[in-house]
Amino acid sequence: MSHSPLLELANYHVLGRILYYVPYFAPLPPGRVLSTFGGLMIVVETLNSLGVALSTNRSSKNDVQGLGSQITIAALAIQLGVIIIFFILAAIFHRRCAKANIRARTISTPLTTLYISMALILIRCIYRLVEHFGNTTVIVSDPESLMALSPILRYEWYFYIFEASLMLVNSIIWNLWNPGRYLPINRHVYLARDGKTELEAKVQKAGRPLLALLTLGMFFREKQEYRSEEHTSEL
C-alpha cells in the first residue's frame, strides 16, 4: 500500500493545526480543514480503489479494464483539484501573515515543509495521471500485448523515481522538520496579533441544543465558549 494517502491526510491535519495557531487569518475555519479535505480524500480513495480493482482484473473484458482506468483517471483528477485548492488556501493564509508582518518560525517552517510535502504528492499525482492516459489494457491470452503497454508500466524505474523515492523523501522531511517541534501541543494556544505573545483560549462547555438529542449528537456539536489568557511562553 502506498503511503501517499496517509501523508496527504497528515498534511491536512498539519494545516488545520497551523490555522488554529493563527485563527484570525485562517481562510477556512481550522476545525473544518481536516473534515473537509478528509471527506474529499475518502471519495478519491474509494474511486481509486474501484478503478484499480477493475483495471487490474486481467480475467475481465477489455472494456471493463478500460472503465477501471477511466475511474482511476477521474479519481486522480479530483485529487489534483483538491491539492490545488489546498495550495491556494495555504498561500492565502501565508500572505495574510506576511502582510501583518507575522514571520514567526513556528509558522514559516511548518508551512514551508507543508509546501514541499504537497508538491511531492502533486508530482506523484501527475505521474499516475500520465500513467493511466497511456495504454493499460493487458490481454492475458496475448503476451505480445505487453509490448503495447505504456512505457511507464513496462519499466520499473519510473515507479522508483516518481513514486517510491518521492514518498520516501516526503517521510524523511516530516521526520526532520516535525510540526511538533514548532507548534504547541495544545491547539487552544494561539499567537496574539503582535506576532510574539502566545495566548491560551480557555474552553467552557455551554451545552447542546435540544435538537441534538434527536440526532444523537451527530449534527449538533456541543456549544463552547472561549476566553483568552496569556500563555506562559513568549516567542
ROTOR-43989 format. One line per field, with one value per residue: residue number from 1; residue in three letters; z, x, y of N, C-alpha, C, O, CB in turn. Coordinates in steps of 0.1 Angstrom, whole numbers, always signed. Each point is the difference from the previous one (the first is absolute). Glycine has a CB too. Example, Ala and Ser with C-alpha at 12.3 -4.5 7.8 and 13.67 -1.06 7.14 Angstrom:
REM ROTOR-43989
resi: 1, 2
resn: ALA, SER
n.pz: +78, -19
n.px: +132, +15
n.py: -57, +23
ca.pz: +0, +0
ca.px: -9, +9
ca.py: +12, +11
c.pz: +0, +8
c.px: +9, -8
c.py: +12, +11
o.pz: +7, +1
o.px: +10, +5
o.py: +0, +11
cb.pz: +5, -23
cb.px: -29, +7
cb.py: -12, -17
This chain:
REM ROTOR-43989
resi: 1, 2, 3, 4, 5, 6, 7, 8, 9, 10, 11, 12, 13, 14, 15, 16, 17, 18, 19, 20, 21, 22, 23, 24, 25, 26, 27, 28, 29, 30, 31, 32, 33, 34, 35, 36, 37, 38, 39, 40, 41, 42, 43, 44, 45, 46, 47, 48, 49, 50, 51, 52, 53, 54, 55, 56, 57, 58, 59, 60, 61, 62, 63, 64, 65, 66, 67, 68, 69, 70, 71, 72, 73, 74, 75, 76, 77, 78, 79, 80, 81, 82, 83, 84, 85, 86, 87, 88, 89, 90, 91, 92, 93, 94, 95, 96, 97, 98, 99, 100, 101, 102, 103, 104, 105, 106, 107, 108, 109, 110, 111, 112, 113, 114, 115, 116, 117, 118, 119, 120, 121, 122, 123, 124, 125, 126, 127, 128, 129, 130, 131, 132, 133, 134, 135, 136, 137, 138, 139, 140, 141, 142, 143, 144, 145, 146, 147, 148, 149, 150, 151, 152, 153, 154, 155, 156, 157, 158, 159, 160, 161, 162, 163, 164, 165, 166, 167, 168, 169, 170, 171, 172, 173, 174, 175, 176, 177, 178, 179, 180, 181, 182, 183, 184, 185, 186, 187, 188, 189, 190, 191, 192, 193, 194, 195, 196, 197, 198, 199, 200, 201, 202, 203, 204, 205, 206, 207, 208, 209, 210, 211, 212, 213, 214, 215, 216, 217, 218, 219, 220, 221, 222, 223, 224, 225, 226, 227, 228, 229, 230, 231, 232, 233, 234, 235
resn: MET, SER, HIS, SER, PRO, LEU, LEU, GLU, LEU, ALA, ASN, TYR, HIS, VAL, LEU, GLY, ARG, ILE, LEU, TYR, TYR, VAL, PRO, TYR, PHE, ALA, PRO, LEU, PRO, PRO, GLY, ARG, VAL, LEU, SER, THR, PHE, GLY, GLY, LEU, MET, ILE, VAL, VAL, GLU, THR, LEU, ASN, SER, LEU, GLY, VAL, ALA, LEU, SER, THR, ASN, ARG, SER, SER, LYS, ASN, ASP, VAL, GLN, GLY, LEU, GLY, SER, GLN, ILE, THR, ILE, ALA, ALA, LEU, ALA, ILE, GLN, LEU, GLY, VAL, ILE, ILE, ILE, PHE, PHE, ILE, LEU, ALA, ALA, ILE, PHE, HIS, ARG, ARG, CYS, ALA, LYS, ALA, ASN, ILE, ARG, ALA, ARG, THR, ILE, SER, THR, PRO, LEU, THR, THR, LEU, TYR, ILE, SER, MET, ALA, LEU, ILE, LEU, ILE, ARG, CYS, ILE, TYR, ARG, LEU, VAL, GLU, HIS, PHE, GLY, ASN, THR, THR, VAL, ILE, VAL, SER, ASP, PRO, GLU, SER, LEU, MET, ALA, LEU, SER, PRO, ILE, LEU, ARG, TYR, GLU, TRP, TYR, PHE, TYR, ILE, PHE, GLU, ALA, SER, LEU, MET, LEU, VAL, ASN, SER, ILE, ILE, TRP, ASN, LEU, TRP, ASN, PRO, GLY, ARG, TYR, LEU, PRO, ILE, ASN, ARG, HIS, VAL, TYR, LEU, ALA, ARG, ASP, GLY, LYS, THR, GLU, LEU, GLU, ALA, LYS, VAL, GLN, LYS, ALA, GLY, ARG, PRO, LEU, LEU, ALA, LEU, LEU, THR, LEU, GLY, MET, PHE, PHE, ARG, GLU, LYS, GLN, GLU, TYR, ARG, SER, GLU, GLU, HIS, THR, SER, GLU, LEU
n.pz: +0, -20, +29, -23, +23, +23, -14, -4, +30, +9, -18, +16, +27, -9, -9, +28, +15, -18, +9, +32, -4, -12, +12, -15, -28, +0, -34, +23, +30, +7, -3, -34, -1, +6, -13, -28, -5, +13, -22, -23, +11, -2, -30, -5, +12, -16, -28, +8, +6, -27, -17, +12, -4, -31, -5, +13, -16, -19, +2, -14, -29, -7, +15, +30, -7, -9, +28, +15, -17, +8, +32, -2, -14, +23, +22, -14, -3, +31, +6, -18, +17, +27, -9, -9, +28, +15, -14, +8, +31, +1, -15, +20, +24, -13, -4, +30, +10, -20, +9, +31, -8, +5, -7, +26, -11, +6, -33, -14, +8, -7, -28, -10, +6, -17, -26, +2, +3, -25, -20, +5, -6, -28, -10, +6, -17, -26, +3, -2, -25, -17, +9, -14, -29, -6, -11, +33, -25, +17, -28, +29, -31, -4, +17, -21, +25, +13, -27, +8, +31, -5, -8, +27, -1, -9, +26, +32, -10, +1, +29, +8, -7, +11, +30, +18, +0, +9, +26, +8, +0, +17, +24, +0, +5, +25, +14, -3, +11, +27, -8, +27, -7, +1, +18, +32, +2, -2, -32, +25, -11, -20, -5, +21, -28, +13, -22, +34, +12, -4, +5, +16, -19, +34, -20, +20, -13, -10, +2, -26, -9, +18, -27, +20, +6, -32, -5, +28, +3, -35, +2, +30, +2, +29, -7, +2, +17, -15, +29, -17, +26, -13, -12, +25, -29, -4, -31
n.px: +8, +15, +12, -22, -21, +21, +9, -30, -7, +26, -10, -27, +15, +18, -25, -13, +26, +2, -29, +6, +23, -20, -35, +7, +10, -26, -3, -16, -14, +32, -26, +3, +31, -10, -29, +10, +21, -16, -23, +20, +13, -28, -1, +29, -4, -28, +13, +26, -16, -16, +26, +14, -25, +0, +31, +6, -26, +28, -32, -10, -6, +26, -26, +12, +27, -16, -15, +28, +11, -26, +4, +30, -9, -20, +22, +20, -22, -5, +31, +2, -23, +14, +27, -14, -15, +28, +12, -25, +3, +31, -3, -21, +19, +25, -15, -9, +30, +10, -21, +9, +34, -10, +36, -13, +26, -31, -5, +26, +1, -29, +1, +26, -12, -26, +17, +14, -26, -15, +26, -2, -30, +5, +20, -22, -22, +18, +6, -30, -6, +21, -12, -28, +11, +11, -18, -14, -6, +17, -14, +4, +4, +27, +31, -7, -17, +30, +5, -26, +13, +0, +33, -18, -2, +31, +16, -4, +12, -31, +1, +27, -10, -29, -1, +23, +10, -27, -2, +31, -4, -26, +15, +23, -19, -15, +29, +11, -25, -15, -23, +14, +22, -26, -25, +0, +0, -23, -14, -1, +31, -14, +26, -13, -8, +31, +4, +2, -25, -1, -30, -3, -28, -5, -16, -24, -12, -21, -11, -2, -20, -19, +15, +22, -26, -3, +31, +5, +10, -6, -3, +14, +35, -9, -11, +33, -7, +29, +7, +28, +15, +24, +5, +18, +9, +8, +4
n.py: -12, +22, +7, +14, -4, +7, +27, +10, -3, +17, +24, +2, +1, +24, +19, -4, +9, +27, +8, -3, +23, +23, -7, +28, -17, -24, +8, -18, +9, -7, -18, -1, -13, -27, +2, +9, -20, -25, +3, -1, -27, -17, +7, -11, -28, -6, +5, -17, -26, +0, +3, -24, -20, +6, -2, -30, -17, -14, -11, +30, -3, +14, +12, -8, +15, +26, +2, +0, +24, +18, -4, +10, +27, +7, -3, +20, +23, +1, +2, +26, +15, -6, +13, +27, +3, -3, +24, +19, -4, +6, +28, +12, -5, +14, +27, +3, -2, +23, +22, -4, +5, -35, -6, -22, -17, -6, +7, -9, -31, -9, +17, -15, -28, +7, +6, -28, -17, +11, -4, -32, -1, +15, -22, -22, +14, +0, -31, -8, +18, -16, -28, +5, +14, -30, -20, -5, -24, -25, -15, -21, -5, +21, -11, +23, +15, +3, +18, +18, +8, +31, -6, +1, -33, -5, +13, -14, +29, +10, -11, +14, +30, +1, -18, -1, +29, +14, -17, +4, +31, -3, -14, +22, +25, -13, -8, +30, +15, -21, +24, -11, +25, +22, -7, +8, -32, +21, -3, +22, +11, +26, +14, +23, +10, -1, -26, -9, -14, -33, +13, -27, +5, -4, -23, +13, -29, +25, -34, -14, +21, -17, -9, -17, -19, -5, -9, -21, +35, -2, +32, +12, +3, -3, +31, +2, +26, +5, +13, +6, -12, +17, -31, +1, +9, +30, -14
ca.pz: +0, -1, +12, -4, +6, +14, +1, -4, +12, +11, -4, +2, +15, +4, -4, +10, +12, -2, +0, +14, +7, -4, -5, -6, -14, -7, -11, +3, +15, +2, +3, -12, -10, -1, -3, -14, -9, +3, -6, -15, -2, +0, -14, -10, +3, -3, -14, -4, +3, -10, -13, +0, +0, -13, -11, +2, -1, -13, -5, -4, -14, -3, +3, +14, +4, -4, +9, +12, -2, -1, +13, +6, -5, +6, +14, +0, -4, +12, +9, -5, +3, +15, +4, -4, +9, +12, -2, +0, +14, +7, -5, +5, +14, +0, -5, +11, +11, -4, +0, +14, +5, +9, -6, +11, -5, +3, -11, -13, -2, -4, -12, -10, -1, -6, -15, -7, +1, -9, -14, -3, -3, -12, -11, -1, -6, -14, -6, -1, -11, -12, -1, -4, -13, -10, -2, +12, -2, -2, -4, +6, -10, -10, +7, -8, +4, +10, -7, -4, +12, +3, +5, +15, +6, -4, +6, +14, +5, +2, +13, +10, +0, +2, +10, +12, +5, +4, +13, +10, +4, +8, +14, +6, +3, +12, +12, +3, +4, +5, +4, +15, +5, -2, +5, +13, +1, +2, -12, +5, +1, -13, +0, +0, -12, +0, -6, +10, +12, -1, +9, +0, +1, +10, -6, +9, -7, +3, -3, -14, -3, +2, -12, +0, +6, -10, -10, +8, +1, -12, -9, +8, +9, +13, +0, +8, +2, +1, +5, -2, +11, -5, +2, +8, -9, -10, -11
ca.px: -8, +8, -1, -5, -12, +3, +8, -9, -9, +8, +2, -13, +0, +10, -5, -10, +7, +6, -11, -4, +10, -3, -14, -6, +4, -4, -10, -10, +1, +10, -6, -6, +10, +1, -13, -3, +9, +0, -11, +4, +10, -7, -6, +11, +5, -10, +1, +13, +0, -8, +7, +12, -5, -5, +10, +10, -6, +5, -9, -12, +0, +8, -7, +0, +13, +0, -8, +8, +10, -6, -4, +12, +4, -10, +5, +12, -3, -6, +11, +8, -7, +1, +13, +1, -7, +8, +10, -6, -4, +12, +7, -8, +3, +14, +1, -6, +9, +11, -5, -1, +14, +2, +9, +5, +5, -10, -9, +7, +6, -10, -6, +9, +1, -13, +0, +9, -7, -11, +6, +4, -13, -5, +8, -4, -13, +2, +6, -10, -9, +7, +1, -13, -4, +6, -6, +2, -8, +8, -7, +7, +2, +9, +12, +5, -7, +9, +9, -8, -4, +7, +13, +0, -3, +9, +13, -2, +7, -10, -6, +10, +3, -11, -9, +7, +10, -7, -7, +11, +4, -11, +0, +12, +0, -9, +7, +10, -7, -12, -7, +0, +11, -2, -14, -3, -8, -13, -5, -6, +10, +2, +9, -7, +2, +13, +9, +10, -5, -9, -12, -8, -15, -6, -12, -10, -11, -12, -11, -4, -15, -9, +0, +11, -5, -7, +10, +11, +12, +8, +0, +1, +11, -2, +4, +11, +3, +15, +6, +14, +9, +14, +8, +13, +11, -1, +9
ca.py: +12, +13, +9, +13, +5, +3, +13, +11, +3, +7, +14, +7, +2, +10, +13, +3, +5, +13, +10, +1, +8, +14, -2, +12, +1, -13, +2, -11, -4, -11, -13, -5, -3, -15, -6, +3, -7, -15, -5, +0, -10, -12, -1, -3, -13, -10, -1, -6, -15, -6, +0, -10, -14, -4, +1, -10, -13, -5, -9, +7, +5, +12, +12, +2, +6, +14, +7, +1, +11, +13, +3, +4, +13, +9, +2, +8, +13, +6, +2, +12, +13, +2, +5, +14, +8, +0, +10, +13, +3, +2, +12, +11, +2, +4, +14, +9, +0, +8, +14, +4, -1, -11, -9, -9, -12, -11, +0, -1, -13, -10, +3, -3, -15, -4, +2, -10, -13, +0, +1, -13, -7, +5, -7, -14, +0, +3, -12, -10, +4, -3, -15, -5, +5, -9, -13, -8, -12, -12, -11, -11, -10, +6, +5, +11, +12, +7, +9, +12, +8, +13, -2, +3, -12, -11, +2, +3, +11, +11, -2, +3, +14, +9, -5, -4, +9, +12, -2, -2, +14, +6, -5, +5, +14, +2, -5, +10, +12, -4, +12, +0, +8, +14, +4, -4, -13, +4, +7, +13, +10, +6, +12, +13, +8, +6, -9, -5, -6, -11, +0, -13, +2, -9, -5, -4, -7, +7, -9, -2, +3, -11, -8, -9, -13, -8, -5, -7, +8, -1, +12, +11, -1, +7, +14, +4, +15, +2, +12, -1, +3, +1, -12, +2, +2, +11, -2
c.pz: +0, +13, -4, +7, +15, +1, -4, +12, +11, -4, +3, +15, +4, -4, +10, +13, -2, +0, +14, +7, -4, -6, -6, -14, -8, -11, +2, +15, +2, +2, -12, -10, -1, -4, -15, -10, +2, -7, -15, -2, +1, -13, -10, +2, -4, -15, -5, +2, -10, -14, -1, +0, -14, -11, +2, -1, -14, -6, -6, -15, -1, +4, +15, +5, -4, +9, +13, -1, -1, +14, +8, -4, +6, +15, +1, -4, +12, +10, -4, +4, +15, +4, -4, +10, +14, -1, +0, +14, +8, -4, +5, +15, +1, -3, +11, +11, -4, +0, +14, +7, +11, -7, +10, -7, +2, -12, -13, -3, -3, -13, -12, -3, -6, -15, -7, +0, -10, -15, -4, -3, -13, -12, -1, -6, -15, -7, -2, -11, -14, -3, -5, -13, -11, -1, +12, -1, -3, -4, +4, -11, -11, +7, -7, +4, +11, -6, -4, +12, +1, +5, +15, +8, -3, +7, +15, +5, +0, +14, +11, +2, +4, +11, +13, +6, +5, +14, +11, +5, +8, +14, +7, +5, +12, +13, +5, +5, +5, +6, +16, +6, +0, +5, +14, +0, +2, -11, +4, +3, -14, +2, +0, -12, +0, -6, +9, +12, -3, +10, +0, +2, +9, -5, +12, -7, +4, -4, -14, -1, +2, -12, -1, +6, -11, -10, +7, -1, -13, -8, +9, +10, +13, -1, +9, +1, +3, +7, +0, +12, -6, +3, +6, -10, -9, -10, -1
c.px: +9, -3, -6, -13, +2, +8, -9, -10, +7, +2, -13, -1, +9, -4, -10, +6, +6, -11, -5, +9, -2, -14, -6, +4, -4, -10, -11, +0, +9, -6, -6, +10, +1, -12, -3, +10, +0, -12, +2, +9, -6, -6, +11, +5, -10, -1, +13, +0, -9, +6, +11, -5, -5, +11, +11, -6, +2, -10, -13, +2, +8, -7, -2, +13, +1, -8, +7, +10, -7, -5, +13, +5, -9, +5, +12, -2, -6, +11, +9, -6, +0, +13, +2, -8, +7, +11, -5, -3, +13, +7, -8, +3, +14, +1, -6, +10, +12, -4, -1, +14, +2, +8, +6, +5, -10, -11, +8, +6, -10, -6, +9, +1, -13, -1, +8, -7, -11, +5, +4, -12, -6, +7, -5, -14, +1, +6, -10, -11, +5, +0, -14, -5, +6, -8, +2, -7, +9, -9, +8, +4, +10, +12, +6, -7, +8, +9, -7, -4, +8, +14, +1, -3, +10, +13, -2, +7, -8, -6, +10, +3, -12, -10, +8, +9, -7, -6, +11, +5, -10, +0, +13, -1, -10, +6, +11, -6, -14, -8, -1, +12, -3, -14, -2, -9, -15, -5, -7, +10, +2, +8, -8, +3, +13, +11, +10, -6, -10, -11, -6, -14, -5, -14, -10, -12, -13, -12, -4, -14, -8, -1, +11, -5, -6, +10, +12, +13, +8, +1, +1, +11, -3, +5, +12, +2, +15, +3, +15, +8, +14, +7, +13, +12, -2, +11, +12
c.py: +12, +8, +14, +5, +3, +13, +12, +4, +7, +14, +9, +3, +11, +14, +5, +5, +13, +11, +2, +10, +15, +0, +12, +3, -12, +3, -10, -2, -11, -13, -6, -6, -16, -7, +2, -7, -15, -6, -2, -12, -14, -3, -4, -14, -11, -2, -7, -15, -7, +0, -10, -14, -4, +0, -11, -14, -5, -10, +6, +5, +13, +13, +2, +6, +15, +9, +3, +11, +14, +4, +5, +14, +11, +3, +8, +14, +8, +3, +12, +13, +3, +5, +15, +9, +1, +10, +14, +5, +3, +13, +12, +3, +5, +15, +9, +1, +10, +15, +5, +0, -10, -11, -9, -13, -12, -1, -3, -14, -11, +3, -4, -16, -5, +2, -10, -13, -1, +0, -14, -9, +4, -6, -14, -1, +2, -13, -11, +3, -3, -15, -6, +6, -9, -13, -8, -14, -12, -11, -13, -10, +5, +7, +12, +14, +8, +11, +13, +9, +13, -3, +2, -13, -11, +1, +5, +13, +13, +0, +4, +15, +8, -5, -2, +10, +13, -2, -3, +14, +7, -4, +6, +14, +3, -5, +10, +13, -3, +12, +1, +8, +14, +4, -5, -13, +3, +9, +13, +11, +6, +13, +13, +8, +8, -9, -5, -7, -11, +1, -14, +2, -11, -4, -4, -5, +7, -8, +0, +4, -12, -9, -10, -13, -9, -5, -7, +7, +0, +13, +13, -2, +7, +14, +3, +15, +1, +13, -2, +4, -1, -13, +3, +3, +12, -2, +10
o.pz: +7, +6, +9, +5, +5, +9, +6, +2, +7, +9, +4, +4, +9, +7, +4, +6, +10, +6, +3, +9, +8, -12, -9, -7, -12, +3, -7, +6, -6, -4, +1, -9, -11, -8, -7, -9, -9, -5, -7, -11, -7, -5, -8, -10, -4, -5, -10, -8, -5, -7, -10, -7, -4, -8, -10, +2, -9, -12, -6, -5, +10, +5, +4, +9, +7, +3, +6, +9, +6, +3, +8, +8, +4, +5, +9, +6, +3, +6, +9, +4, +4, +9, +8, +3, +6, +9, +6, +4, +8, +9, +3, +4, +8, +6, +2, +6, +8, +3, +2, +11, +9, -9, -1, -9, -8, -1, -8, -11, -10, -8, -10, -11, -8, -7, -10, -10, -7, -9, -12, -10, -7, -10, -12, -8, -8, -11, -10, -6, -8, -11, -9, -6, -12, +6, +3, +9, -9, +7, -5, +1, -9, +3, +6, -3, +1, +6, -2, -1, -7, +9, +7, +11, +9, +3, +2, +10, +8, +6, +10, +11, +9, +2, +10, +12, +10, +8, +12, +12, +9, +9, +12, +11, +8, +11, +12, +10, -6, +7, +5, +12, +7, +6, +4, -9, -6, -3, -8, +3, -10, +11, -8, -8, -11, -2, -4, +4, -10, +12, -10, +9, -2, -2, +9, -9, +12, -2, -9, +9, -1, +1, -7, -4, +0, -7, -7, +1, +0, -6, -6, +9, +0, -4, +11, -10, +7, -1, +2, +7, -9, +12, +0, +4, -3, +3, -8
o.px: +10, -10, -2, +0, -6, -3, +1, -2, -5, +0, +1, -4, -3, +2, -1, -4, +1, +3, -4, -4, +3, -2, -9, -6, +3, -11, -11, +11, -1, +6, -3, -3, -1, +0, -5, -5, +2, +1, -4, +0, +4, +0, -2, +2, +4, +0, +0, +5, +4, -1, +2, +6, +2, +0, +6, +7, -8, +1, -8, +10, +2, +5, -1, +0, +5, +3, +0, +2, +6, +1, -1, +4, +4, -1, +1, +6, +3, +0, +4, +6, +1, +1, +6, +5, +0, +2, +6, +3, +0, +6, +6, +3, +3, +8, +5, +1, +5, +8, +2, +1, +8, -4, +12, -6, +0, -7, -4, -1, +2, -3, -4, +1, +0, -5, -4, +0, -1, -6, -1, +0, -6, -6, -1, -2, -7, -4, +0, -5, -6, -2, +0, -10, -4, -11, +12, -1, +9, -10, +11, +11, +4, +0, +6, +5, -2, +3, +6, -6, +11, +1, +8, +4, +2, +7, -7, -4, +2, -1, -4, +2, +0, -10, -1, +0, +5, +0, -3, +2, +3, -2, -1, +4, +3, -4, +3, +4, -10, +6, -2, -1, +7, -1, +5, -8, -8, +5, -3, -4, +2, +3, -9, +10, +4, +11, +10, +6, -8, +2, +1, -5, +1, -9, +4, -5, -2, -11, +6, -8, +5, -1, -1, +6, +0, -3, +10, +11, +11, +10, +0, -1, -9, +11, +1, -2, +6, -7, +5, -4, +3, -1, +5, +9, -11, +11, +8
o.py: +1, +0, +8, +11, +10, +8, +10, +11, +9, +9, +11, +11, +9, +10, +11, +10, +8, +11, +11, +7, +8, +2, -1, +9, -1, +6, +1, -1, -11, -10, -12, -6, -5, -9, -9, -7, -8, -11, -10, -6, -9, -12, -10, -7, -11, -12, -8, -7, -11, -11, -7, -9, -12, -9, -4, -10, +2, -2, -7, -1, +7, +10, +12, +8, +8, +11, +11, +8, +9, +12, +10, +8, +11, +11, +9, +9, +12, +11, +8, +9, +11, +9, +7, +11, +11, +8, +9, +11, +10, +7, +10, +11, +9, +7, +11, +11, +8, +9, +13, +3, +2, -7, -3, -5, -9, -10, -9, -5, -7, -9, -5, -4, -10, -8, -6, -7, -10, -5, -4, -8, -8, -4, -5, -9, -7, -3, -7, -8, -6, -5, -8, -5, +1, -2, -4, -7, +1, -3, -2, -6, -8, +11, +9, +10, +12, +10, +10, +10, +1, -9, -6, -2, -9, -10, +10, +5, +9, +10, +7, +5, +9, +7, +7, +3, +6, +9, +4, +2, +8, +9, +3, +4, +9, +4, +2, +6, +5, +8, +11, +4, +8, +11, -11, -2, -6, +11, +8, +11, -7, +5, +1, -4, +5, +5, -7, -10, +1, +3, -7, +7, -12, +9, -8, +6, +3, +6, +6, +0, -11, -12, -10, -11, -12, -10, -3, -6, +5, +3, +11, -8, +9, +3, -6, +7, -8, +10, -11, +9, -7, -5, +11, +8, +4, -5, -1
cb.pz: +5, -31, +1, -27, -21, -4, -12, -26, -14, -4, -22, -23, -6, -10, -28, -16, -4, -20, -27, -9, -8, +8, +27, +30, +18, +19, -8, -30, +9, +14, +22, +12, +16, +26, +30, +16, +9, +26, +24, +9, +17, +29, +14, +10, +22, +25, +8, +14, +29, +20, +8, +19, +28, +14, +9, +12, +26, +18, +22, +29, -15, -23, -26, -7, -10, -26, -16, -4, -19, -26, -8, -7, -25, -20, -4, -12, -26, -10, -4, -23, -23, -6, -11, -27, -17, -6, -20, -27, -10, -7, -23, -20, -2, -12, -26, -12, -1, -17, -23, -11, -15, +20, -16, +26, +12, +26, +20, +13, +25, +32, +21, +17, +28, +29, +14, +18, +31, +27, +16, +24, +31, +21, +17, +28, +29, +15, +22, +30, +23, +13, +28, +30, +21, -2, -28, +4, +0, +10, -15, +20, +14, -19, +2, -16, -7, +8, -6, -18, +19, -5, -29, -16, -11, -25, -25, -7, -17, -31, -19, -15, -27, -26, -28, -21, -26, -32, -24, -22, -30, -30, -19, -25, -32, -27, -19, -27, -11, -2, -26, -13, -15, -26, -28, +17, +16, +28, -4, +7, +29, -18, -4, +33, +9, +22, -17, -11, +21, -21, +5, +1, -21, +21, -30, +25, -12, -2, +31, -12, -15, +14, -5, +7, +22, +10, -8, -6, +24, +5, -11, -12, -19, +16, -17, +4, +2, -20, +13, -31, +27, -10, -19, +14, +3, +15, -5
cb.px: -29, +9, +22, +11, -7, +3, +20, +4, -8, +12, +15, -7, -3, +16, +5, -11, +3, +15, -2, -6, +13, +27, +6, +6, +16, +16, +29, -9, -22, +9, -2, -15, +14, +17, -3, -3, +12, +10, -10, -4, +13, -5, -16, +5, +11, -13, -15, +6, +0, -19, -8, +8, -8, -22, -10, +6, -10, +22, +17, -15, -24, +7, -11, -16, +5, +0, -20, -6, +8, -9, -18, +3, +3, -18, -11, +6, -7, -22, -4, +3, -16, -17, +3, -2, -21, -7, +7, -12, -21, -3, +2, -21, -18, +0, -7, -24, -11, +1, -14, -25, -6, -19, -7, -9, +23, +11, -11, +6, +16, -1, -9, +12, +15, -6, +2, +20, +7, -9, +9, +20, +2, +0, +21, +15, -3, +7, +21, +9, -2, +16, +17, +5, +3, +34, -9, +2, -28, +27, -21, -23, -27, -20, -1, +1, -20, -4, +7, -3, -16, -23, +1, -11, -26, -18, +17, +2, +18, -4, -11, +8, +17, +13, -14, -1, +12, -5, -17, +5, +10, -11, -11, +9, +2, -16, -8, +10, +24, +4, -11, -11, +9, +16, -13, +10, +28, -2, +1, -14, +10, -25, +26, -9, -28, -18, -13, +8, +10, +16, -5, +25, -2, +22, +8, +12, +15, +23, -14, +24, +1, -12, -10, +10, -4, -17, -17, -22, -10, -18, -14, -23, +25, -9, -25, +13, -29, +10, -25, +0, -18, +2, -17, -18, +15, -19, -27
cb.py: -13, +0, -20, -16, -24, -33, -23, -19, -30, -30, -19, -22, -33, -27, -16, -26, -32, -22, -18, -30, -28, +3, -15, +0, +16, -19, +7, -10, +19, +27, +20, +22, +26, +11, +12, +29, +29, +15, +21, +31, +24, +15, +27, +31, +20, +18, +29, +29, +16, +19, +31, +26, +15, +20, +28, +26, +4, +7, -10, +8, -18, -22, -15, -28, -31, -19, -21, -32, -26, -17, -27, -32, -21, -19, -31, -29, -20, -23, -33, -24, -16, -27, -31, -18, -18, -32, -25, -16, -24, -32, -22, -17, -28, -30, -18, -19, -32, -28, -17, -11, +22, +12, +20, +16, +17, +14, +25, +30, +14, +5, +24, +25, +9, +14, +30, +20, +9, +16, +28, +10, +6, +25, +20, +4, +16, +28, +13, +3, +25, +26, +8, +2, +22, +12, +5, +28, +13, +11, +15, +9, -1, -8, -31, -26, -23, -31, -29, -23, -23, +21, +14, +26, +15, +9, -4, -29, -19, -11, -25, -28, -12, -1, -17, -26, -15, -3, -13, -25, -7, -8, -24, -20, -4, -6, -25, -16, +8, -31, -12, -26, -25, -12, +10, +26, -5, -12, -29, -25, -5, -14, -15, +4, -3, +8, +19, +29, +21, -18, +32, -18, +21, +2, +0, +11, -25, +15, -1, -18, +29, +26, +29, +30, +24, +25, +21, -15, -9, -27, -24, +13, -10, -25, +12, -29, +13, -23, +16, -4, -2, +30, -22, -23, -28, +21, -9
